[in-house]
Amino acid sequence: MKHFYSTAIAAAVALAAVQAMAADALINERQISTDAALEMAQTALAACRKHGSIVTITILDRADRVVVSVRDNGASPHSVEHSLRKAHTALTYNMPSSEYGKGAVANPGSAGTLHLANITTAAGGLPIRAGDTLVGAIGISGTPGAKGGGTADEECAKAGIEKIAGGLK
């Protein structure tokens, strides 16, 4: 009889372990919401307009899908692709695209990654984090070099992220 109980207990423990493993088959990931992305885009657009820049803003979710893309009236056609590349670089490397660019210049041996799709070394892309969790990225392109170029684009992106910072906690 003791053998029966110990076998039953062992079977129950094994079943619980299998169920625990099965529970890990699906995961939930935190992502930037559409409402937050729209609010960020509007804030960033207003910040860029203050210094007279006509830009495109792209916001990606954690899975690298476009949540919002806004091309201001008269923004250069190439700014659409470039804002996407800035956001993609910030998302996939989990750092500002400007930092990635500095690293690429400092380490010429890493130049191979520049041949990956949608990677850029230009400033203007920032990761969006909820605490330590990466939830998306924003990329902005279109500020002329005379008005600060990518550095000014990055400042507009920061303004957008700051607008929703309270909801990222």
C-alpha positions in Angstrom: 0.0 0.0 0.0 2.9 2.3 0.8 4.2 1.7 -2.7 0.8 2.7 -4.2 0.8 6.0 -2.3 4.4 6.9 -3.2 3.7 6.1 -6.8 0.5 8.2 -6.8 2.4 11.1 -5.2 5.2 10.8 -7.7 2.7 10.8 -10.6 1.0 13.9 -9.2 4.3 15.7 -8.9 5.2 14.7 -12.5 1.8 15.8 -13.8 2.2 19.2 -12.0 5.6 19.6 -13.5 4.3 18.9 -17.0 1.4 21.3 -16.5 3.8 24.0 -15.3 5.9 23.5 -18.5 2.8 23.7 -20.7 1.9 27.0 -19.1 5.1 28.4 -20.4 4.1 27.7 -24.0 2.4 31.1 -24.3 3.7 34.4 -23.0 2.4 37.8 -22.6 4.6 40.8 -23.6 4.1 44.4 -22.7 3.7 46.6 -25.8 3.2 50.2 -26.5 -0.5 50.9 -27.0 -2.0 52.7 -30.0 -3.4 55.5 -27.8 0.1 56.1 -26.2 1.7 56.0 -29.7 -0.7 58.6 -31.0 -0.1 60.8 -28.0 3.7 60.5 -28.4 3.5 61.2 -32.2 1.4 64.3 -31.6 3.7 65.6 -28.9 6.9 64.9 -31.0 5.4 66.5 -34.1 4.6 69.7 -32.1 8.1 69.7 -30.7 9.7 69.5 -34.1 7.3 72.1 -35.6 8.5 74.5 -32.8 11.9 74.7 -34.5 10.3 74.7 -38.0 11.1 71.1 -38.9 8.8 69.0 -41.2 9.3 65.4 -40.1 8.0 61.9 -40.3 7.5 59.9 -37.1 7.3 56.1 -36.8 6.5 54.3 -33.7 7.0 50.5 -33.5 5.7 48.0 -30.9 7.8 45.4 -29.2 7.3 43.0 -32.1 8.7 45.6 -34.6 5.3 46.3 -36.1 4.3 49.9 -37.0 1.8 51.2 -34.6 1.8 54.8 -35.9 3.4 56.5 -38.8 2.8 60.2 -39.4 4.3 62.2 -42.3 3.9 65.9 -41.8 2.7 68.0 -44.7 5.6 68.6 -47.0 7.9 66.1 -45.3 10.5 64.6 -47.6 9.6 61.2 -49.1 12.8 59.6 -47.8 12.0 60.6 -44.2 9.3 57.9 -44.1 11.8 55.1 -44.6 14.5 56.8 -42.5 12.2 57.3 -39.5 11.3 53.6 -39.7 15.0 52.7 -39.8 15.8 54.8 -36.8 13.0 53.2 -34.8 14.0 49.7 -36.0 17.6 50.3 -35.0 16.6 51.6 -31.5 14.3 48.7 -31.0 16.5 45.8 -32.2 19.6 47.1 -30.4 17.7 48.5 -27.4 19.6 51.7 -27.5 19.3 55.1 -29.2 20.2 54.9 -32.9 22.8 57.6 -32.3 24.6 55.4 -29.8 24.5 52.5 -32.2 26.0 54.8 -34.8 28.8 55.9 -32.5 29.6 52.3 -31.7 29.7 51.4 -35.4 32.2 54.2 -36.1 34.3 53.2 -33.1 34.4 49.5 -34.1 34.8 49.2 -37.9 34.8 45.4 -37.5 31.1 45.6 -36.7 30.3 47.2 -40.1 28.6 44.0 -41.3 25.6 44.8 -39.2 25.1 47.9 -41.3 24.0 45.6 -44.2 21.1 44.3 -42.2 17.7 45.5 -43.3 16.4 48.8 -41.7 19.6 49.6 -39.8 20.9 53.1 -39.6 23.6 55.0 -37.7 21.7 58.3 -37.7 20.4 59.9 -34.6 16.6 60.2 -34.0 15.6 56.7 -32.9 14.9 55.9 -29.2 13.8 52.8 -27.4 10.6 53.1 -25.4 10.8 51.3 -22.0 8.4 50.5 -19.2 10.9 50.3 -16.4 13.5 47.8 -17.7 11.1 46.3 -20.3 11.5 47.3 -23.9 7.9 48.0 -25.2 8.6 49.8 -28.5 10.6 52.4 -30.3 10.2 55.8 -31.9 12.1 57.2 -34.9 11.9 60.7 -36.3 13.5 62.0 -39.5 13.4 65.2 -41.4 15.1 68.0 -39.4 17.7 69.6 -41.7 21.3 69.6 -40.6 21.2 73.4 -40.2 18.5 73.0 -37.5 20.3 70.1 -35.7 19.5 67.1 -37.9 19.2 63.8 -36.1 20.1 65.3 -32.8 17.0 67.6 -33.0 14.9 64.6 -34.2 16.0 62.8 -31.1 15.0 65.7 -28.8 11.5 65.6 -30.4 11.4 61.8 -29.8 12.3 62.4 -26.1 9.5 64.9 -25.8 7.1 62.3 -27.1 8.3 59.6 -24.7 8.2 62.1 -21.8 4.6 62.9 -22.6 3.5 59.3 -21.8 6.2 58.5 -19.2 3.6 58.3 -16.4 1.8 55.5 -18.2 5.0 53.5 -18.6 5.5 52.8 -14.9 
